[in-house]
C-alpha cells in the first residue's frame, strides 16, 4: 500500500464525503501528528499555506482552532470541538470554516494498524447533500485536501519531532 493516494467517495443520498489513505507509520505516530500543534504546523494544509496558529485541547468537549494563511496573505480560520477522543484509534470533532458561516462539519477519523502502517479512514458529514456537492465541485478544496494528506505522509516519512 506504500504511496497510496487519498481515496474520496460520496455515497448517493447521504450528505457525507468518505475518505481513506494508508500511511507508513504506526497509529500512535499518525494520531499524534494529527492532534499535536507542534506537529500539525509541519504539514497541515496545502503547501502554499502556513499554519500560523494552532490550539488543540484534546479531550471530549475540548476545543480546537486553526489559523492558516497562503502566500498572498489570505487567512483561513477554522474552529470546532472534539466530541470523542480515543488516542491512536478514533477522533470525532466538529469543524467550522469561518469563510463558510453557518456550516458545521462533523469529521470522524479511524486509525487502524494495517500492513505495517496505518489506514486512516473517515467521513465528513455536513447538513445537506447540496453543501457536500458544492465542496466536491471545488477542485481547489479537493486538491488542497489531497496535498495536505501527501504532506502528512512526507512528514511521517521524515520522522516526527520527539516529545510529540
C-alpha positions in Angstrom: 0.0 0.0 0.0 3.0 2.3 0.1 2.4 5.6 -1.7 -1.4 5.0 -1.7 -3.4 8.0 -2.9 -6.2 9.6 -1.0 -9.5 7.9 -1.9 -12.6 10.1 -1.7 -16.2 9.0 -2.3 -19.6 10.5 -1.9 -22.4 8.0 -1.3 -25.6 8.7 -3.1 -28.3 10.2 -0.9 -26.1 11.0 2.1 -24.6 14.4 3.0 -21.2 12.7 3.5 -17.7 12.5 2.0 -15.8 9.4 2.9 -12.0 9.2 2.6 -9.1 6.8 3.3 -5.4 6.7 3.0 -2.6 4.5 4.2 0.5 5.8 5.9 3.8 4.0 6.6 3.8 4.8 10.3 2.1 3.3 13.4 -1.3 4.5 14.5 0.2 6.3 17.5 2.5 8.4 15.3 -0.3 9.2 12.8 -2.7 10.2 15.6 0.0 12.3 17.3 0.8 14.1 14.0 -3.0 14.8 13.6 -3.5 16.1 17.1 -0.3 17.8 18.3 0.1 21.5 17.4 3.9 21.3 17.2 3.5 18.5 14.6 0.5 20.0 12.8 2.5 23.1 12.0 4.8 21.0 9.8 2.1 19.5 7.5 -1.4 20.8 7.9 -2.9 22.5 4.8 -1.7 22.8 1.2 2.0 23.6 0.7 1.2 27.2 -0.3 -0.2 27.8 3.2 1.4 28.1 6.6 -0.3 27.1 9.8 0.1 30.3 11.8 -1.9 29.5 14.9 -3.0 26.1 16.3 -4.7 25.3 19.5 -5.8 21.8 20.4 -7.5 20.8 23.7 -7.5 17.1 23.0 -10.4 15.8 25.1 -14.1 15.3 24.6 -15.6 18.8 24.9 -12.2 20.4 24.2 -11.9 22.9 21.5 -9.6 23.3 18.5 -8.7 26.3 16.5 -6.5 26.8 13.4 -5.5 29.9 11.5 -3.6 29.4 8.3 -2.6 31.9 5.5 -1.5 31.5 2.0 1.4 33.1 0.1 -0.7 36.2 -0.7 -1.6 36.7 2.9 -5.2 35.5 2.8 -6.2 34.0 6.2 -8.3 30.9 6.7 -9.8 30.3 10.1 -11.3 27.1 11.4 -12.6 26.0 14.8 -14.6 23.2 16.5 -15.0 20.9 19.3 -13.8 17.3 20.0 -16.8 15.0 20.5 -14.8 11.8 21.0 -11.1 11.1 21.6 -9.7 7.6 21.6 -5.9 8.0 21.2 -4.5 6.2 18.2 -7.9 4.8 17.4 -10.7 7.3 16.8 -11.3 11.0 16.7 -14.6 12.8 16.2 -14.9 16.5 16.0 -16.9 19.4 14.7 -15.3 21.8 12.2 -16.4 25.2 11.1 -14.6 27.2 8.4 -15.2 30.9 9.2 -15.3 31.6 5.5 -18.5 29.5 5.2 -20.7 30.8 8.1 -23.4 28.6 9.4 -21.9 25.4 8.1 -20.6 22.9 10.6 -19.0 19.6 9.5 -18.7 16.5 11.8 -15.5 14.7 11.0 -14.9 11.1 12.1 -11.4 9.6 11.7 -10.4 6.0 12.4 -6.8 5.0 12.8 -6.3 1.3 12.1 -3.0 -0.7 12.1 -2.7 -2.2 8.6 0.1 -3.8 6.6 2.8 -2.4 8.8 1.4 1.1 8.9 -1.9 2.9 9.5 -5.1 3.1 7.4 -6.8 6.3 8.2 -10.4 6.2 7.1 -13.2 8.7 7.9 -16.0 10.8 6.9 -17.0 14.4 6.8 -20.8 14.9 7.4 -22.5 18.2 6.5 -26.1 19.4 6.8 -27.1 18.8 3.2 -26.2 17.0 0.0 -26.0 20.4 -1.7 -23.2 21.5 0.7 -21.4 18.2 0.1 -21.7 18.5 -3.7 -20.6 22.2 -3.7 -17.4 21.1 -1.9 -16.8 18.1 -4.2 -17.2 20.5 -7.2 -14.5 22.8 -5.8 -11.2 21.5 -7.3 -9.1 23.8 -5.1 -10.7 22.3 -2.0 -10.1 18.7 -3.3 -6.6 19.5 -4.4 -5.8 21.1 -1.0 -7.2 18.0 0.8 -5.1 15.6 -1.3 -2.0 17.8 -0.9 -2.5 18.1 2.9 -2.6 14.3 3.2 0.5 14.0 1.0 2.3 16.5 3.2 1.3 14.4 6.3 2.8 11.3 4.5 6.0 13.1 3.9 6.2 14.5 7.4 5.7 11.0 8.9 8.4 9.6 6.5 10.9 12.1 7.8 10.1 11.1 11.4 8.2 13.2 13.9 9.8 15.5 16.4 10.5 13.8 19.7 8.1 14.6 22.5 5.1 14.9 20.1 
